[in-house]
Amino acid sequence: KNGTYINARPINYRRPSFHPLRHGDHLFLGASCRFHFQEILAATEMADTPSEADKTTMW
């Protein structure tokens, strides 16, 4: 099916990326954006102050 490959776009796409998305690309993009946002938040929080998990694992 078309939803098998998540990371790779269909090869027959000849339009630029700013054109309207088709199929479930908008869902995948939304999920990836949310994942990256959470990842950045976790990275910044860990950089600012050690979390409880770090304290328990470190000591």
OpenMM code with the backbone's topology and positions (N, CA, C; nanometers):
from openmm import Vec3, app, unit

residues = "LYS ASN GLY THR TYR ILE ASN ALA ARG PRO ILE ASN TYR ARG ARG PRO SER PHE HIS PRO LEU ARG HIS GLY ASP HIS LEU PHE LEU GLY ALA SER CYS ARG PHE HIS PHE GLN GLU ILE LEU ALA ALA THR GLU MET ALA ASP THR PRO SER GLU ALA ASP LYS THR THR MET TRP".split()
positions = [
    Vec3(0.0840, -0.1208, 0.0000),
    Vec3(0.0000, 0.0000, 0.0000),
    Vec3(0.0876, 0.1259, 0.0000),
    Vec3(0.0222, 0.2415, -0.0137),
    Vec3(0.0983, 0.3660, -0.0190),
    Vec3(0.1567, 0.4034, 0.1169),
    Vec3(0.0932, 0.3590, 0.2266),
    Vec3(0.1400, 0.3990, 0.3586),
    Vec3(0.2508, 0.3114, 0.4120),
    Vec3(0.3068, 0.2246, 0.3285),
    Vec3(0.4114, 0.1346, 0.3783),
    Vec3(0.5380, 0.2118, 0.4102),
    Vec3(0.5867, 0.2921, 0.3144),
    Vec3(0.7107, 0.3655, 0.3363),
    Vec3(0.6785, 0.5004, 0.4006),
    Vec3(0.7337, 0.5234, 0.5184),
    Vec3(0.7016, 0.6463, 0.5915),
    Vec3(0.8058, 0.7540, 0.5614),
    Vec3(0.9337, 0.7199, 0.5680),
    Vec3(1.0383, 0.8206, 0.5538),
    Vec3(1.0562, 0.8643, 0.4088),
    Vec3(1.0312, 0.7751, 0.3138),
    Vec3(1.0565, 0.8060, 0.1729),
    Vec3(0.9291, 0.8546, 0.1056),
    Vec3(0.9410, 0.9618, 0.0288),
    Vec3(0.8264, 1.0116, -0.0470),
    Vec3(0.8129, 0.9300, -0.1752),
    Vec3(0.6923, 0.9223, -0.2301),
    Vec3(0.6753, 0.8533, -0.3587),
    Vec3(0.7648, 0.9141, -0.4654),
    Vec3(0.8183, 0.8297, -0.5529),
    Vec3(0.9126, 0.8783, -0.6538),
    Vec3(0.8399, 0.9605, -0.7600),
    Vec3(0.7099, 0.9339, -0.7805),
    Vec3(0.6380, 1.0039, -0.8866),
    Vec3(0.6006, 1.1466, -0.8462),
    Vec3(0.6431, 1.1925, -0.7287),
    Vec3(0.6156, 1.3318, -0.6906),
    Vec3(0.7086, 1.4223, -0.7704),
    Vec3(0.6512, 1.5070, -0.8578),
    Vec3(0.7327, 1.5991, -0.9366),
    Vec3(0.7088, 1.7438, -0.8958),
    Vec3(0.6183, 1.7660, -0.8006),
    Vec3(0.5895, 1.9032, -0.7591),
    Vec3(0.6790, 1.9421, -0.6417),
    Vec3(0.7090, 2.0707, -0.6280),
    Vec3(0.7882, 2.1169, -0.5131),
    Vec3(0.7180, 2.0853, -0.3821),
    Vec3(0.7921, 2.0911, -0.2733),
    Vec3(0.7389, 2.0504, -0.1438),
    Vec3(0.6332, 2.1485, -0.0941),
    Vec3(0.6335, 2.2737, -0.1422),
    Vec3(0.5388, 2.3714, -0.0885),
    Vec3(0.3997, 2.3550, -0.1482),
    Vec3(0.3829, 2.2650, -0.2451),
    Vec3(0.2496, 2.2404, -0.2994),
    Vec3(0.1660, 2.1626, -0.1985),
    Vec3(0.0343, 2.1652, -0.2135),
    Vec3(-0.0526, 2.0929, -0.1186),
    Vec3(-0.0117, 1.9469, -0.1064),
    Vec3(-0.0091, 1.8981, 0.0154),
    Vec3(0.0327, 1.7596, 0.0393),
    Vec3(-0.0807, 1.6644, 0.0076),
    Vec3(-0.0466, 1.5430, -0.0307),
    Vec3(-0.1468, 1.4437, -0.0679),
    Vec3(-0.1394, 1.3238, 0.0254),
    Vec3(-0.2484, 1.2436, 0.0253),
    Vec3(-0.2551, 1.1210, 0.1059),
    Vec3(-0.2363, 1.1547, 0.2534),
    Vec3(-0.1513, 1.0819, 0.3249),
    Vec3(-0.1341, 1.1037, 0.4679),
    Vec3(-0.0065, 1.1780, 0.5010),
    Vec3(0.0470, 1.2541, 0.4052),
    Vec3(0.1725, 1.3239, 0.4324),
    Vec3(0.1551, 1.4273, 0.5426),
    Vec3(0.0396, 1.4940, 0.5438),
    Vec3(0.0210, 1.5972, 0.6464),
    Vec3(0.0172, 1.5340, 0.7851),
    Vec3(-0.0363, 1.4119, 0.7952),
    Vec3(-0.0372, 1.3442, 0.9251),
    Vec3(0.1051, 1.3101, 0.9672),
    Vec3(0.1837, 1.2554, 0.8730),
    Vec3(0.3217, 1.2195, 0.9067),
    Vec3(0.4020, 1.3444, 0.9430),
    Vec3(0.3836, 1.4514, 0.8654),
    Vec3(0.4588, 1.5734, 0.8943),
    Vec3(0.4205, 1.6286, 1.0312),
    Vec3(0.2918, 1.6246, 1.0640),
    Vec3(0.2497, 1.6733, 1.1950),
    Vec3(0.3110, 1.5913, 1.3065),
    Vec3(0.3123, 1.4599, 1.2898),
    Vec3(0.3715, 1.3744, 1.3927),
    Vec3(0.5208, 1.4015, 1.4047),
    Vec3(0.5892, 1.4177, 1.2918),
    Vec3(0.7331, 1.4424, 1.2973),
    Vec3(0.7603, 1.5772, 1.3634),
    Vec3(0.6791, 1.6787, 1.3326),
    Vec3(0.6991, 1.8092, 1.3947),
    Vec3(0.6804, 1.7992, 1.5456),
    Vec3(0.5763, 1.7279, 1.5882),
    Vec3(0.5545, 1.7133, 1.7319),
    Vec3(0.6701, 1.6374, 1.7960),
    Vec3(0.7192, 1.5344, 1.7283),
    Vec3(0.8295, 1.4565, 1.7847),
    Vec3(0.9539, 1.5435, 1.7994),
    Vec3(0.9877, 1.6204, 1.6954),
    Vec3(1.1055, 1.7059, 1.7028),
    Vec3(1.0877, 1.8122, 1.8104),
    Vec3(0.9666, 1.8659, 1.8227),
    Vec3(0.9423, 1.9682, 1.9239),
    Vec3(0.9663, 1.9118, 2.0632),
    Vec3(0.9123, 1.7930, 2.0895),
    Vec3(0.9339, 1.7298, 2.2200),
    Vec3(1.0817, 1.6975, 2.2399),
    Vec3(1.1479, 1.6529, 2.1353),
    Vec3(1.2898, 1.6200, 2.1469),
    Vec3(1.3700, 1.7442, 2.1841),
    Vec3(1.3405, 1.8574, 2.1180),
    Vec3(1.4121, 1.9814, 2.1479),
    Vec3(1.3828, 2.0254, 2.2911),
    Vec3(1.2561, 2.0142, 2.3332),
    Vec3(1.2216, 2.0511, 2.4703),
    Vec3(1.3000, 1.9661, 2.5688),
    Vec3(1.3036, 1.8357, 2.5479),
    Vec3(1.3763, 1.7477, 2.6395),
    Vec3(1.5247, 1.7839, 2.6413),
    Vec3(1.5815, 1.8134, 2.5256),
    Vec3(1.7237, 1.8475, 2.5201),
    Vec3(1.7510, 1.9762, 2.5976),
    Vec3(1.6664, 2.0769, 2.5807),
    Vec3(1.6888, 2.2032, 2.6504),
    Vec3(1.6702, 2.1858, 2.8007),
    Vec3(1.5679, 2.1106, 2.8410),
    Vec3(1.5452, 2.0903, 2.9836),
    Vec3(1.6624, 2.0153, 3.0463),
    Vec3(1.7116, 1.9124, 2.9780),
    Vec3(1.8243, 1.8373, 3.0326),
    Vec3(1.9488, 1.9250, 3.0372),
    Vec3(1.9637, 2.0159, 2.9414),
    Vec3(2.0804, 2.1032, 2.9405),
    Vec3(2.0718, 2.2045, 3.0547),
    Vec3(1.9516, 2.2537, 3.0833),
    Vec3(1.9370, 2.3538, 3.1891),
    Vec3(1.9601, 2.2915, 3.3260),
    Vec3(1.8806, 2.1916, 3.3622),
    Vec3(1.8918, 2.1312, 3.4945),
    Vec3(1.8776, 1.9802, 3.4812),
    Vec3(1.9537, 1.9023, 3.5565),
    Vec3(1.9409, 1.7563, 3.5510),
    Vec3(1.8038, 1.7137, 3.6002),
    Vec3(1.7426, 1.6198, 3.5296),
    Vec3(1.6088, 1.5754, 3.5672),
    Vec3(1.6169, 1.4704, 3.6769),
    Vec3(1.5012, 1.4334, 3.7308),
    Vec3(1.4982, 1.3314, 3.8360),
    Vec3(1.5538, 1.1996, 3.7844),
    Vec3(1.5251, 1.1663, 3.6595),
    Vec3(1.5754, 1.0410, 3.6032),
    Vec3(1.7282, 1.0431, 3.6003),
    Vec3(1.7876, 1.1569, 3.5622),
    Vec3(1.9334, 1.1637, 3.5595),
    Vec3(1.9900, 1.1454, 3.6999),
    Vec3(1.9272, 1.2064, 3.7997),
    Vec3(1.9776, 1.1941, 3.9366),
    Vec3(1.9735, 1.0485, 3.9818),
    Vec3(1.8629, 0.9799, 3.9548),
    Vec3(1.8507, 0.8412, 3.9999),
    Vec3(1.9504, 0.7520, 3.9261),
    Vec3(1.9710, 0.7764, 3.7966),
    Vec3(2.0618, 0.6896, 3.7213),
    Vec3(2.2071, 0.7230, 3.7546),
    Vec3(2.2374, 0.8491, 3.7777),
    Vec3(2.3753, 0.8873, 3.8059),
    Vec3(2.4198, 0.8310, 3.9407),
    Vec3(2.3333, 0.8382, 4.0411),
    Vec3(2.3762, 0.7954, 4.1754),
    Vec3(2.3009, 0.6706, 4.2126),
] * unit.nanometer
topology = app.Topology()
chain = topology.addChain("A")
for resn in residues:
    res = topology.addResidue(resn, chain)
    for name in ("N", "CA", "C"):
        topology.addAtom(name, app.Element.getBySymbol(name[0]), res)
